[in-house]
């Protein structure tokens, strides 16, 4: 839903039963924000994981940050 045009996003939201509040988690959202679907439940989330940890560097999948980390080492 992140890369959909606004009109298409509204159609998908209606089809999936996503409320306007839940839709705000995928409209203009940043990294670590979105919706989790578990059965009939839709859970909005915002994860503000500390970026200055070893665990974050291991879990980070962004290519640019991987290149920067390898240059530092």
PQR file with spaces between the fields and no chain letter, atoms N, CA, C, O and H, PARSE charges and radii, in Angstrom:
ATOM       1  N    UNK     1       0.807   -1.194    0.000 -0.4000 1.5000
ATOM       2  CA   UNK     1       0.000    0.000    0.000 -0.0000 2.0000
ATOM       3  C    UNK     1       0.852    1.261    0.000  0.5500 1.7000
ATOM       4  O    UNK     1       0.376    2.337   -0.362 -0.5500 1.4000
ATOM       5  N    UNK     2       2.111    1.129    0.406 -0.4000 1.5000
ATOM       6  CA   UNK     2       2.954    2.313    0.520 -0.0000 2.0000
ATOM       7  C    UNK     2       3.160    3.016   -0.812  0.5500 1.7000
ATOM       8  O    UNK     2       3.213    4.245   -0.862 -0.5500 1.4000
ATOM       9  H    UNK     2       2.497    0.255    0.700  0.4000 1.0000
ATOM      10  N    UNK     3       3.276    2.248   -1.895 -0.4000 1.5000
ATOM      11  CA   UNK     3       3.602    2.830   -3.192 -0.0000 2.0000
ATOM      12  C    UNK     3       2.380    3.071   -4.064  0.5500 1.7000
ATOM      13  O    UNK     3       2.525    3.312   -5.262 -0.5500 1.4000
ATOM      14  H    UNK     3       3.233    1.250   -1.855  0.4000 1.0000
ATOM      15  N    UNK     4       1.198    3.013   -3.504 -0.4000 1.5000
ATOM      16  CA   UNK     4      -0.028    3.200   -4.272 -0.0000 2.0000
ATOM      17  C    UNK     4      -0.398    4.673   -4.366  0.5500 1.7000
ATOM      18  O    UNK     4      -0.085    5.467   -3.478 -0.5500 1.4000
ATOM      19  H    UNK     4       1.080    2.818   -2.530  0.4000 1.0000
ATOM      20  N    UNK     5      -1.067    5.020   -5.451 -0.4000 1.5000
ATOM      21  CA   UNK     5      -1.616    6.369   -5.581 -0.0000 2.0000
ATOM      22  C    UNK     5      -2.710    6.534   -4.530  0.5500 1.7000
ATOM      23  O    UNK     5      -3.283    5.547   -4.069 -0.5500 1.4000
ATOM      24  H    UNK     5      -1.322    4.376   -6.172  0.4000 1.0000
ATOM      25  N    UNK     6      -3.000    7.773   -4.151 -0.4000 1.5000
ATOM      26  CA   UNK     6      -3.957    8.040   -3.074 -0.0000 2.0000
ATOM      27  C    UNK     6      -5.313    7.401   -3.349  0.5500 1.7000
ATOM      28  O    UNK     6      -5.906    6.813   -2.445 -0.5500 1.4000
ATOM      29  H    UNK     6      -2.535    8.575   -4.526  0.4000 1.0000
ATOM      30  N    UNK     7      -5.813    7.503   -4.567 -0.4000 1.5000
ATOM      31  CA   UNK     7      -7.102    6.912   -4.913 -0.0000 2.0000
ATOM      32  C    UNK     7      -7.088    5.394   -4.793  0.5500 1.7000
ATOM      33  O    UNK     7      -8.028    4.788   -4.279 -0.5500 1.4000
ATOM      34  H    UNK     7      -5.331    7.981   -5.302  0.4000 1.0000
ATOM      35  N    UNK     8      -6.003    4.790   -5.277 -0.4000 1.5000
ATOM      36  CA   UNK     8      -5.869    3.337   -5.187 -0.0000 2.0000
ATOM      37  C    UNK     8      -5.744    2.886   -3.731  0.5500 1.7000
ATOM      38  O    UNK     8      -6.272    1.843   -3.347 -0.5500 1.4000
ATOM      39  H    UNK     8      -5.239    5.282   -5.694  0.4000 1.0000
ATOM      40  N    UNK     9      -5.041    3.683   -2.932 -0.4000 1.5000
ATOM      41  CA   UNK     9      -4.880    3.361   -1.508 -0.0000 2.0000
ATOM      42  C    UNK     9      -6.231    3.372   -0.800  0.5500 1.7000
ATOM      43  O    UNK     9      -6.491    2.536    0.066 -0.5500 1.4000
ATOM      44  H    UNK     9      -4.613    4.531   -3.244  0.4000 1.0000
ATOM      45  N    UNK    10      -7.096    4.331   -1.176 -0.4000 1.5000
ATOM      46  CA   UNK    10      -8.436    4.401   -0.589 -0.0000 2.0000
ATOM      47  C    UNK    10      -9.265    3.179   -0.968  0.5500 1.7000
ATOM      48  O    UNK    10      -9.992    2.636   -0.135 -0.5500 1.4000
ATOM      49  H    UNK    10      -6.884    5.010   -1.879  0.4000 1.0000
ATOM      50  N    UNK    11      -9.157    2.749   -2.212 -0.4000 1.5000
ATOM      51  CA   UNK    11      -9.893    1.561   -2.667 -0.0000 2.0000
ATOM      52  C    UNK    11      -9.403    0.327   -1.908  0.5500 1.7000
ATOM      53  O    UNK    11     -10.212   -0.475   -1.441 -0.5500 1.4000
ATOM      54  H    UNK    11      -8.566    3.189   -2.888  0.4000 1.0000
ATOM      55  N    UNK    12      -8.094    0.176   -1.783 -0.4000 1.5000
ATOM      56  CA   UNK    12      -7.541   -0.958   -1.033 -0.0000 2.0000
ATOM      57  C    UNK    12      -7.952   -0.915    0.434  0.5500 1.7000
ATOM      58  O    UNK    12      -8.270   -1.947    1.025 -0.5500 1.4000
ATOM      59  H    UNK    12      -7.438    0.828   -2.162  0.4000 1.0000
ATOM      60  N    UNK    13      -7.945    0.274    1.016 -0.4000 1.5000
ATOM      61  CA   UNK    13      -8.339    0.418    2.417 -0.0000 2.0000
ATOM      62  C    UNK    13      -9.783   -0.031    2.613  0.5500 1.7000
ATOM      63  O    UNK    13     -10.102   -0.701    3.594 -0.5500 1.4000
ATOM      64  H    UNK    13      -7.687    1.112    0.536  0.4000 1.0000
ATOM      65  N    UNK    14     -10.650    0.340    1.680 -0.4000 1.5000
ATOM      66  CA   UNK    14     -12.052   -0.061    1.786 -0.0000 2.0000
ATOM      67  C    UNK    14     -12.179   -1.577    1.640  0.5500 1.7000
ATOM      68  O    UNK    14     -12.919   -2.214    2.389 -0.5500 1.4000
ATOM      69  H    UNK    14     -10.391    0.885    0.883  0.4000 1.0000
ATOM      70  N    UNK    15     -11.465   -2.150    0.687 -0.4000 1.5000
ATOM      71  CA   UNK    15     -11.509   -3.597    0.460 -0.0000 2.0000
ATOM      72  C    UNK    15     -10.988   -4.387    1.664  0.5500 1.7000
ATOM      73  O    UNK    15     -11.515   -5.451    1.986 -0.5500 1.4000
ATOM      74  H    UNK    15     -10.864   -1.633    0.078  0.4000 1.0000
ATOM      75  N    UNK    16      -9.950   -3.864    2.328 -0.4000 1.5000
ATOM      76  CA   UNK    16      -9.323   -4.566    3.455 -0.0000 2.0000
ATOM      77  C    UNK    16      -9.923   -4.180    4.802  0.5500 1.7000
ATOM      78  O    UNK    16      -9.559   -4.757    5.827 -0.5500 1.4000
ATOM      79  H    UNK    16      -9.521   -2.999    2.066  0.4000 1.0000
ATOM      80  N    UNK    17     -10.832   -3.218    4.814 -0.4000 1.5000
ATOM      81  CA   UNK    17     -11.459   -2.795    6.066 -0.0000 2.0000
ATOM      82  C    UNK    17     -10.533   -2.000    6.970  0.5500 1.7000
ATOM      83  O    UNK    17     -10.567   -2.142    8.192 -0.5500 1.4000
ATOM      84  H    UNK    17     -11.128   -2.750    3.982  0.4000 1.0000
ATOM      85  N    UNK    18      -9.707   -1.163    6.359 -0.4000 1.5000
ATOM      86  CA   UNK    18      -8.746   -0.355    7.115 -0.0000 2.0000
ATOM      87  C    UNK    18      -9.372    0.999    7.433  0.5500 1.7000
ATOM      88  O    UNK    18      -9.855    1.692    6.538 -0.5500 1.4000
ATOM      89  H    UNK    18      -9.680   -1.048    5.366  0.4000 1.0000
ATOM      90  N    UNK    19      -9.361    1.371    8.706 -0.4000 1.5000
ATOM      91  CA   UNK    19      -9.943    2.646    9.130 -0.0000 2.0000
ATOM      92  C    UNK    19      -9.037    3.809    8.716  0.5500 1.7000
ATOM      93  O    UNK    19      -7.860    3.602    8.422 -0.5500 1.4000
ATOM      94  H    UNK    19      -8.968    0.809    9.434  0.4000 1.0000
ATOM      95  N    UNK    20      -9.583    5.032    8.692 -0.4000 1.5000
ATOM      96  CA   UNK    20      -8.747    6.200    8.378 -0.0000 2.0000
ATOM      97  C    UNK    20      -7.561    6.344    9.345  0.5500 1.7000
ATOM      98  O    UNK    20      -6.467    6.726    8.929 -0.5500 1.4000
ATOM      99  H    UNK    20     -10.539    5.200    8.930  0.4000 1.0000
ATOM     100  N    UNK    21      -7.775    6.042   10.627 -0.4000 1.5000
ATOM     101  CA   UNK    21      -6.672    6.116   11.593 -0.0000 2.0000
ATOM     102  C    UNK    21      -5.587    5.099   11.253  0.5500 1.7000
ATOM     103  O    UNK    21      -4.400    5.426   11.278 -0.5500 1.4000
ATOM     104  H    UNK    21      -8.664    5.733   10.965  0.4000 1.0000
ATOM     105  N    UNK    22      -5.985    3.877   10.937 -0.4000 1.5000
ATOM     106  CA   UNK    22      -5.009    2.854   10.568 -0.0000 2.0000
ATOM     107  C    UNK    22      -4.313    3.219    9.268  0.5500 1.7000
ATOM     108  O    UNK    22      -3.119    2.966    9.115 -0.5500 1.4000
ATOM     109  H    UNK    22      -6.949    3.611   10.917  0.4000 1.0000
ATOM     110  N    UNK    23      -5.035    3.804    8.341 -0.4000 1.5000
ATOM     111  CA   UNK    23      -4.454    4.195    7.060 -0.0000 2.0000
ATOM     112  C    UNK    23      -3.364    5.244    7.236  0.5500 1.7000
ATOM     113  O    UNK    23      -2.441    5.323    6.426 -0.5500 1.4000
ATOM     114  H    UNK    23      -6.006    4.010    8.465  0.4000 1.0000
ATOM     115  N    UNK    24      -3.465    6.049    8.290 -0.4000 1.5000
ATOM     116  CA   UNK    24      -2.431    7.064    8.544 -0.0000 2.0000
ATOM     117  C    UNK    24      -1.066    6.437    8.820  0.5500 1.7000
ATOM     118  O    UNK    24      -0.044    7.113    8.704 -0.5500 1.4000
ATOM     119  H    UNK    24      -4.215    5.985    8.948  0.4000 1.0000
ATOM     120  N    UNK    25      -1.036    5.154    9.185 -0.4000 1.5000
ATOM     121  CA   UNK    25       0.222    4.471    9.442 -0.0000 2.0000
ATOM     122  C    UNK    25       0.935    4.046    8.165  0.5500 1.7000
ATOM     123  O    UNK    25       2.105    3.667    8.213 -0.5500 1.4000
ATOM     124  H    UNK    25      -1.866    4.605    9.280  0.4000 1.0000
ATOM     125  N    UNK    26       0.251    4.102    7.023 -0.4000 1.5000
ATOM     126  CA   UNK    26       0.898    3.765    5.758 -0.0000 2.0000
ATOM     127  C    UNK    26       0.910    4.934    4.781  0.5500 1.7000
ATOM     128  O    UNK    26       1.496    4.825    3.704 -0.5500 1.4000
ATOM     129  H    UNK    26      -0.699    4.410    6.984  0.4000 1.0000
ATOM     130  N    UNK    27       0.276    6.052    5.133 -0.4000 1.5000
ATOM     131  CA   UNK    27       0.283    7.244    4.295 -0.0000 2.0000
ATOM     132  C    UNK    27       1.367    8.180    4.824  0.5500 1.7000
ATOM     133  O    UNK    27       1.308    8.623    5.971 -0.5500 1.4000
ATOM     134  H    UNK    27      -0.200    6.141    6.008  0.4000 1.0000
ATOM     135  N    UNK    28       2.339    8.474    3.995 -0.4000 1.5000
ATOM     136  CA   UNK    28       3.482    9.316    4.383 -0.0000 2.0000
ATOM     137  C    UNK    28       4.193    8.733    5.608  0.5500 1.7000
ATOM     138  O    UNK    28       4.604    9.475    6.500 -0.5500 1.4000
ATOM     139  H    UNK    28       2.387    8.114    3.063  0.4000 1.0000
ATOM     140  N    UNK    29       4.334    7.425    5.651 -0.4000 1.5000
ATOM     141  CA   UNK    29       4.970    6.786    6.801 -0.0000 2.0000
ATOM     142  C    UNK    29       6.474    6.688    6.598  0.5500 1.7000
ATOM     143  O    UNK    29       6.970    6.708    5.471 -0.5500 1.4000
ATOM     144  H    UNK    29       3.999    6.822    4.927  0.4000 1.0000
ATOM     145  N    UNK    30       7.169    6.585    7.684 -0.4000 1.5000
ATOM     146  CA   UNK    30       8.612    6.444    7.643 -0.0000 2.0000
ATOM     147  C    UNK    30       9.035    4.999    7.876  0.5500 1.7000
ATOM     148  O    UNK    30       8.201    4.098    7.973 -0.5500 1.4000
ATOM     149  H    UNK    30       6.766    6.569    8.599  0.4000 1.0000
ATOM     150  N    UNK    31      10.321    4.800    7.963 -0.4000 1.5000
ATOM     151  CA   UNK    31      10.846    3.465    8.242 -0.0000 2.0000
ATOM     152  C    UNK    31      10.383    3.024    9.624  0.5500 1.7000
ATOM     153  O    UNK    31      10.380    3.812   10.570 -0.5500 1.4000
ATOM     154  H    UNK    31      10.999    5.532    7.885  0.4000 1.0000
ATOM     155  N    UNK    32       9.994    1.769    9.729 -0.4000 1.5000
ATOM     156  CA   UNK    32       9.555    1.240   11.015 -0.0000 2.0000
ATOM     157  C    UNK    32       8.117    1.565   11.363  0.5500 1.7000
ATOM     158  O    UNK    32       7.728    1.461   12.526 -0.5500 1.4000
ATOM     159  H    UNK    32       9.996    1.129    8.961  0.4000 1.0000
ATOM     160  N    UNK    33       7.325    1.954   10.389 -0.4000 1.5000
ATOM     161  CA   UNK    33       5.917    2.269   10.618 -0.0000 2.0000
ATOM     162  C    UNK    33       5.073    1.497    9.615  0.5500 1.7000
ATOM     163  O    UNK    33       5.472    1.321    8.464 -0.5500 1.4000
ATOM     164  H    UNK    33       7.641    2.039    9.444  0.4000 1.0000
ATOM     165  N    UNK    34       3.908    1.040   10.050 -0.4000 1.5000
ATOM     166  CA   UNK    34       3.041    0.335    9.120 -0.0000 2.0000
ATOM     167  C    UNK    34       1.910   -0.371    9.822  0.5500 1.7000
ATOM     168  O    UNK    34       1.530   -0.030   10.942 -0.5500 1.4000
ATOM     169  H    UNK    34       3.583    1.184   10.985  0.4000 1.0000
ATOM     170  N    UNK    35       1.376   -1.371    9.130 -0.4000 1.5000
ATOM     171  CA   UNK    35       0.277   -2.166    9.654 -0.0000 2.0000
ATOM     172  C    UNK    35       0.658   -3.631    9.632  0.5500 1.7000
ATOM     173  O    UNK    35       1.266   -4.112    8.675 -0.5500 1.4000
ATOM     174  H    UNK    35       1.685   -1.648    8.220  0.4000 1.0000
ATOM     175  N    UNK    36       0.300   -4.335   10.686 -0.4000 1.5000
ATOM     176  CA   UNK    36       0.458   -5.783   10.745 -0.0000 2.0000
ATOM     177  C    UNK    36      -0.924   -6.402   10.629  0.5500 1.7000
ATOM     178  O    UNK    36      -1.861   -5.977   11.304 -0.5500 1.4000
ATOM     179  H    UNK    36      -0.193   -3.945   11.463  0.4000 1.0000
ATOM     180  N    UNK    37      -1.047   -7.395    9.782 -0.4000 1.5000
ATOM     181  CA   UNK    37      -2.307   -8.112    9.632 -0.0000 2.0000
ATOM     182  C    UNK    37      -2.136   -9.484   10.261  0.5500 1.7000
ATOM     183  O    UNK    37      -1.231  -10.233    9.892 -0.5500 1.4000
ATOM     184  H    UNK    37      -0.286   -7.741    9.233  0.4000 1.0000
ATOM     185  N    UNK    38      -3.005   -9.816   11.213 -0.4000 1.5000
ATOM     186  CA   UNK    38      -2.980  -11.113   11.880 -0.0000 2.0000
ATOM     187  C    UNK    38      -4.410  -11.627   11.948  0.5500 1.7000
ATOM     188  O    UNK    38      -5.177  -11.236   12.828 -0.5500 1.4000
ATOM     189  H    UNK    38      -3.740   -9.208   11.512  0.4000 1.0000
ATOM     190  N    UNK    39      -4.764  -12.504   11.015 -0.4000 1.5000
ATOM     191  CA   UNK    39      -6.138  -12.977   10.946 -0.0000 2.0000
ATOM     192  C    UNK    39      -7.067  -11.824   10.631  0.5500 1.7000
ATOM     193  O    UNK    39      -6.885  -11.143    9.622 -0.5500 1.4000
ATOM     194  H    UNK    39      -4.141  -12.821   10.300  0.4000 1.0000
ATOM     195  N    UNK    40      -8.061  -11.591   11.477 -0.4000 1.5000
ATOM     196  CA   UNK    40      -9.015  -10.502   11.280 -0.0000 2.0000
ATOM     197  C    UNK    40      -8.591   -9.214   11.969  0.5500 1.7000
ATOM     198  O    UNK    40      -9.332   -8.231   11.953 -0.5500 1.4000
ATOM     199  H    UNK    40      -8.209  -12.144   12.297  0.4000 1.0000
ATOM     200  N    UNK    41      -7.411   -9.207   12.573 -0.4000 1.5000
ATOM     201  CA   UNK    41      -6.959   -8.061   13.354 -0.0000 2.0000
ATOM     202  C    UNK    41      -5.922   -7.271   12.559  0.5500 1.7000
ATOM     203  O    UNK    41      -5.021   -7.851   11.952 -0.5500 1.4000
ATOM     204  H    UNK    41      -6.809  -10.005   12.587  0.4000 1.0000
ATOM     205  N    UNK    42      -6.056   -5.947   12.567 -0.4000 1.5000
ATOM     206  CA   UNK    42      -5.083   -5.053   11.938 -0.0000 2.0000
ATOM     207  C    UNK    42      -4.449   -4.228   13.053  0.5500 1.7000
ATOM     208  O    UNK    42      -5.138   -3.511   13.777 -0.5500 1.4000
ATOM     209  H    UNK    42      -6.788   -5.476   13.059  0.4000 1.0000
ATOM     210  N    UNK    43      -3.127   -4.339   13.181 -0.4000 1.5000
ATOM     211  CA   UNK    43      -2.412   -3.683   14.267 -0.0000 2.0000
ATOM     212  C    UNK    43      -1.478   -2.616   13.694  0.5500 1.7000
ATOM     213  O    UNK    43      -0.514   -2.954   13.008 -0.5500 1.4000
ATOM     214  H    UNK    43      -2.567   -4.922   12.593  0.4000 1.0000
ATOM     215  N    UNK    44      -1.745   -1.330   13.963 -0.4000 1.5000
ATOM     216  CA   UNK    44      -0.816   -0.291   13.527 -0.0000 2.0000
ATOM     217  C    UNK    44       0.408   -0.264   14.456  0.5500 1.7000
ATOM     218  O    UNK    44       0.288   -0.517   15.655 -0.5500 1.4000
ATOM     219  H    UNK    44      -2.528   -1.055   14.520  0.4000 1.0000
ATOM     220  N    UNK    45       1.569    0.041   13.898 -0.4000 1.5000
ATOM     221  CA   UNK    45       2.762    0.100   14.739 -0.0000 2.0000
ATOM     222  C    UNK    45       3.701    1.208   14.292  0.5500 1.7000
ATOM     223  O    UNK    45       3.745    1.593   13.123 -0.5500 1.4000
ATOM     224  H    UNK    45       1.666    0.246   12.924  0.4000 1.0000
ATOM     225  N    UNK    46       4.436    1.694   15.250 -0.4000 1.5000
ATOM     226  CA   UNK    46       5.561    2.607   15.024 -0.0000 2.0000
ATOM     227  C    UNK    46       6.698    2.098   15.879  0.5500 1.7000
ATOM     228  O    UNK    46       6.600    2.086   17.106 -0.5500 1.4000
ATOM     229  H    UNK    46       4.400    1.381   16.199  0.4000 1.0000
ATOM     230  N    UNK    47       7.766    1.680   15.249 -0.4000 1.5000
ATOM     231  CA   UNK    47       8.895    1.122   15.964 -0.0000 2.0000
ATOM     232  C    UNK    47      10.047    2.117   15.915  0.5500 1.7000
ATOM     233  O    UNK    47      10.589    2.396   14.846 -0.5500 1.4000
ATOM     234  H    UNK    47       7.846    1.689   14.253  0.4000 1.0000
ATOM     235  N    UNK    48      10.410    2.638   17.051 -0.4000 1.5000
ATOM     236  CA   UNK    48      11.529    3.577   17.136 -0.0000 2.0000
ATOM     237  C    UNK    48      12.700    2.872   17.811  0.5500 1.7000
ATOM     238  O    UNK    48      13.081    3.189   18.937 -0.5500 1.4000
ATOM     239  H    UNK    48       9.970    2.411   17.920  0.4000 1.0000
ATOM     240  N    UNK    49      13.253    1.908   17.088 -0.4000 1.5000
ATOM     241  CA   UNK    49      14.367    1.107   17.578 -0.0000 2.0000
ATOM     242  C    UNK    49      15.621    1.979   17.609  0.5500 1.7000
ATOM     243  O    UNK    49      15.884    2.689   16.638 -0.5500 1.4000
ATOM     244  H    UNK    49      12.943    1.649   16.173  0.4000 1.0000
ATOM     245  N    UNK    50      16.403    1.951   18.685 -0.4000 1.5000
ATOM     246  CA   UNK    50      17.618    2.778   18.748 -0.0000 2.0000
ATOM     247  C    UNK    50      18.600    2.409   17.632  0.5500 1.7000
ATOM     248  O    UNK    50      18.986    1.248   17.494 -0.5500 1.4000
ATOM     249  H    UNK    50      16.190    1.374   19.474  0.4000 1.0000
ATOM     250  N    UNK    51      18.994    3.394   16.851 -0.4000 1.5000
ATOM     251  CA   UNK    51      19.844    3.143   15.689 -0.0000 2.0000
ATOM     252  C    UNK    51      21.329    3.023   16.018  0.5500 1.7000
ATOM     253  O    UNK    51      22.117    2.623   15.161 -0.5500 1.4000
ATOM     254  H    UNK    51      18.681    4.337   16.963  0.4000 1.0000
ATOM     255  N    UNK    52      21.717    3.358   17.224 -0.4000 1.5000
ATOM     256  CA   UNK    52      23.137    3.330   17.573 -0.0000 2.0000
ATOM     257  C    UNK    52      23.520    2.044   18.316  0.5500 1.7000
ATOM     258  O    UNK    52      24.399    2.066   19.178 -0.5500 1.4000
ATOM     259  H    UNK    52      21.077    3.683   17.920  0.4000 1.0000
ATOM     260  N    UNK    53      22.872    0.936   17.989 -0.4000 1.5000
ATOM     261  CA   UNK    53      23.165   -0.328   18.661 -0.0000 2.0000
ATOM     262  C    UNK    53      23.701   -1.348   17.656  0.5500 1.7000
ATOM     263  O    UNK    53      23.462   -1.237   16.453 -0.5500 1.4000
ATOM     264  H    UNK    53      22.158    0.917   17.289  0.4000 1.0000
ATOM     265  N    UNK    54      24.414   -2.322   18.159 -0.4000 1.5000
ATOM     266  CA   UNK    54      24.930   -3.396   17.315 -0.0000 2.0000
ATOM     267  C    UNK    54      23.777   -4.203   16.729  0.5500 1.7000
ATOM     268  O    UNK    54      23.825   -4.604   15.566 -0.5500 1.4000
ATOM     269  H    UNK    54      24.608   -2.412   19.136  0.4000 1.0000
ATOM     270  N    UNK    55      22.746   -4.439   17.527 -0.4000 1.5000
ATOM     271  CA   UNK    55      21.601   -5.203   17.050 -0.0000 2.0000
ATOM     272  C    UNK    55      20.934   -4.516   15.857  0.5500 1.7000
ATOM     273  O    UNK    55      20.568   -5.186   14.891 -0.5500 1.4000
ATOM     274  H    UNK    55      22.707   -4.113   18.472  0.4000 1.0000
ATOM     275  N    UNK    56      20.772   -3.201   15.906 -0.4000 1.5000
ATOM     276  CA   UNK    56      20.185   -2.482   14.779 -0.0000 2.0000
ATOM     277  C    UNK    56      21.047   -2.645   13.535  0.5500 1.7000
ATOM     278  O    UNK    56      20.513   -2.864   12.447 -0.5500 1.4000
ATOM     279  H    UNK    56      21.069   -2.656   16.690  0.4000 1.0000
ATOM     280  N    UNK    57      22.354   -2.543   13.667 -0.4000 1.5000
ATOM     281  CA   UNK    57      23.225   -2.672   12.493 -0.0000 2.0000
ATOM     282  C    UNK    57      23.150   -4.077   11.893  0.5500 1.7000
ATOM     283  O    UNK    57      23.322   -4.242   10.686 -0.5500 1.4000
ATOM     284  H    UNK    57      22.787   -2.365   14.550  0.4000 1.0000
ATOM     285  N    UNK    58      22.895   -5.085   12.724 -0.4000 1.5000
ATOM     286  CA   UNK    58      22.751   -6.440   12.210 -0.0000 2.0000
ATOM     287  C    UNK    58      21.412   -6.659   11.506  0.5500 1.7000
ATOM     288  O    UNK    58      21.333   -7.416   10.538 -0.5500 1.4000
ATOM     289  H    UNK    58      22.755   -4.950   13.705  0.4000 1.0000
ATOM     290  N    UNK    59      20.366   -6.001   11.990 -0.4000 1.5000
ATOM     291  CA   UNK    59      19.022   -6.186   11.443 -0.0000 2.0000
ATOM     292  C    UNK    59      18.691   -5.230   10.302  0.5500 1.7000
ATOM     293  O    UNK    59      17.735   -5.467    9.564 -0.5500 1.4000
ATOM     294  H    UNK    59      20.430   -5.386   12.776  0.4000 1.0000
ATOM     295  N    UNK    60      19.452   -4.166   10.144 -0.4000 1.5000
ATOM     296  CA   UNK    60      19.183   -3.145    9.141 -0.0000 2.0000
ATOM     297  C    UNK    60      19.353   -3.732    7.739  0.5500 1.7000
ATOM     298  O    UNK    60      20.382   -4.336    7.437 -0.5500 1.4000
ATOM     299  H    UNK    60      20.228   -3.973   10.744  0.4000 1.0000
ATOM     300  N    UNK    61      18.347   -3.554    6.887 -0.4000 1.5000
ATOM     301  CA   UNK    61      18.395   -4.097    5.528 -0.0000 2.0000
ATOM     302  C    UNK    61      18.616   -3.034    4.461  0.5500 1.7000
ATOM     303  O    UNK    61      18.612   -3.345    3.270 -0.5500 1.4000
ATOM     304  H    UNK    61      17.511   -3.062    7.132  0.4000 1.0000
ATOM     305  N    UNK    62      18.807   -1.791    4.869 -0.4000 1.5000
ATOM     306  CA   UNK    62      19.022   -0.729    3.881 -0.0000 2.0000
ATOM     307  C    UNK    62      20.419   -0.845    3.290  0.5500 1.7000
ATOM     308  O    UNK    62      21.397   -0.955    4.030 -0.5500 1.4000
ATOM     309  H    UNK    62      18.810   -1.538    5.837  0.4000 1.0000
ATOM     310  N    UNK    63      20.520   -0.822    1.983 -0.4000 1.5000
ATOM     311  CA   UNK    63      21.804   -1.006    1.306 -0.0000 2.0000
ATOM     312  C    UNK    63      22.768    0.133    1.615  0.5500 1.7000
ATOM     313  O    UNK    63      23.956   -0.106    1.832 -0.5500 1.4000
ATOM     314  H    UNK    63      19.725   -0.732    1.382  0.4000 1.0000
ATOM     315  N    UNK    64      22.266    1.379    1.638 -0.4000 1.5000
ATOM     316  CA   UNK    64      23.147    2.525    1.904 -0.0000 2.0000
ATOM     317  C    UNK    64      23.805    2.415    3.266  0.5500 1.7000
ATOM     318  O    UNK    64      24.992    2.712    3.398 -0.5500 1.4000
ATOM     319  H    UNK    64      21.301    1.572    1.462  0.4000 1.0000
ATOM     320  N    UNK    65      23.067    1.999    4.277 -0.4000 1.5000
ATOM     321  CA   UNK    65      23.648    1.898    5.614 -0.0000 2.0000
ATOM     322  C    UNK    65      24.626    0.734    5.687  0.5500 1.7000
ATOM     323  O    UNK    65      25.601    0.801    6.434 -0.5500 1.4000
ATOM     324  H    UNK    65      22.103    1.759    4.170  0.4000 1.0000
ATOM     325  N    UNK    66      24.387   -0.328    4.931 -0.4000 1.5000
ATOM     326  CA   UNK    66      25.338   -1.448    4.897 -0.0000 2.0000
ATOM     327  C    UNK    66      26.668   -0.982    4.316  0.5500 1.7000
ATOM     328  O    UNK    66      27.730   -1.357    4.813 -0.5500 1.4000
ATOM     329  H    UNK    66      23.594   -0.382    4.324  0.4000 1.0000
ATOM     330  N    UNK    67      26.614   -0.175    3.280 -0.4000 1.5000
ATOM     331  CA   UNK    67      27.838    0.336    2.656 -0.0000 2.0000
ATOM     332  C    UNK    67      28.580    1.263    3.618  0.5500 1.7000
ATOM     333  O    UNK    67      29.807    1.215    3.705 -0.5500 1.4000
ATOM     334  H    UNK    67      25.752    0.130    2.876  0.4000 1.0000
ATOM     335  N    UNK    68      27.844    2.101    4.335 -0.4000 1.5000
ATOM     336  CA   UNK    68      28.468    3.003    5.296 -0.0000 2.0000
ATOM     337  C    UNK    68      29.106    2.241    6.438  0.5500 1.7000
ATOM     338  O    UNK    68      30.190    2.606    6.893 -0.5500 1.4000
ATOM     339  H    UNK    68      26.847    2.139    4.264  0.4000 1.0000
ATOM     340  N    UNK    69      28.455    1.190    6.911 -0.4000 1.5000
ATOM     341  CA   UNK    69      29.009    0.386    7.996 -0.0000 2.0000
ATOM     342  C    UNK    69      30.279   -0.341    7.574  0.5500 1.7000
ATOM     343  O    UNK    69      31.211   -0.473    8.368 -0.5500 1.4000
ATOM     344  H    UNK    69      27.574    0.894    6.541  0.4000 1.0000
ATOM     345  N    UNK    70      30.324   -0.808    6.341 -0.4000 1.5000
ATOM     346  CA   UNK    70      31.519   -1.517    5.871 -0.0000 2.0000
ATOM     347  C    UNK    70      32.685   -0.545    5.685  0.5500 1.7000
ATOM     348  O    UNK    70      33.839   -0.932    5.868 -0.5500 1.4000
ATOM     349  H    UNK    70      29.567   -0.700    5.696  0.4000 1.0000
ATOM     350  N    UNK    71      32.402    0.720    5.321 -0.4000 1.5000
ATOM     351  CA   UNK    71      33.447    1.721    5.181 -0.0000 2.0000
ATOM     352  C    UNK    71      34.050    2.081    6.541  0.5500 1.7000
ATOM     353  O    UNK    71      35.247    2.351    6.639 -0.5500 1.4000
ATOM     354  H    UNK    71      31.464    1.035    5.173  0.4000 1.0000
ATOM     355  N    UNK    72      33.219    2.085    7.589 -0.4000 1.5000
ATOM     356  CA   UNK    72      33.701    2.412    8.925 -0.0000 2.0000
ATOM     357  C    UNK    72      34.606    1.334    9.480  0.5500 1.7000
ATOM     358  O    UNK    72      35.491    1.611   10.290 -0.5500 1.4000
ATOM     359  H    UNK    72      32.247    1.866    7.509  0.4000 1.0000
ATOM     360  N    UNK    73      34.383    0.099    9.044 -0.4000 1.5000
ATOM     361  CA   UNK    73      35.174   -1.025    9.586 -0.0000 2.0000
ATOM     362  C    UNK    73      36.429   -1.194    8.835  0.5500 1.7000
ATOM     363  O    UNK    73      37.219   -2.085    9.146 -0.5500 1.4000
ATOM     364  H    UNK    73      33.663   -0.126    8.387  0.4000 1.0000
